[in-house]
Amino acid sequence: MLILIDGIAAGRSPLGPLWLPAKAVRVRALRDDPRRFESSRDEVEATLQPGSTARLFLDLRPGVVIRTAPEPARIHRAGTPGADSLLGESPLTLRPAFLERNRFRIGCPDHADTLVSGESLAALAQESGTARIELRRVSRTLPLESPRPPIHRRRWLQWTLVGVGAGLTGAAAILKREGNRWYDRYLQSSDRLVLDEYFDRAVRYDRLSLASLGAGQVLFTGGLFLLVSGSSR
């Protein structure tokens, strides 16, 4: 591949010693397919000192893709206990030079953490460029119990309200008829000894009829409203 120094072609690798003035230079390895250029590994900067020799190393090996089963899994650079650094989640691509000098801890919920060396990952990726790690399952997270619906959202209560409301409405008609019967007796009677009793009974049944009708309509309408609003969710 072609080696560029500060954008100027210096020759193809392997490239012998070059004499350059002391300054900061940028060395770039240009692949045969320039679309594969990756500045993180195909380019390096160095400062040349007078009378010294500088050796530059470019790691042109392709990156290693770390995949896990299951995915995603969190990949940490293993350090001292409690000092692991998170690199990312699988699938994750790492440079071979970075793999060679590090160890990695891989884990995800319900699976045991797996500690693996960078050399092992590089060996797994030799053929395909992908290192696949199978994580061992150790537990299962139970799904959260769905909350029970509030009492007014339960069907049995809604239908009970409708039924009781209809019953009270029907009872109101019966009480009203009974009140009218006693009022008719009051109008037809000429016995002053029973007139007050007939009138009081007529008023009592009339009031019970009104109360039963009001309560029945409230319960019946409320039950229907809850049924309709519940079915539209």
Buried (B, 14 or more C-beta within 10 A) or exposed (E): BBBBBEEEEBEEEEEEEEEEEEEEBEBBBBEEEEEEEEEEBBBBEEEBEEEEEEEEEBBBEBBBBBBBEEEEBBBBBBEEEEEBEEBEBBBBEBBBBBBEEBBBBBBBEEBEBBEBBBBBBBEBBEEEEBBBBEBEEEEEEEEEEEEEEEEEEBEEBBEEBBEBBBBBBEBBEEBBEBBBBBBEBBEEBEEEEEBEBBBEBBBBBBEBBBEBBEBBBEBBEBBBEBBEEBEEE
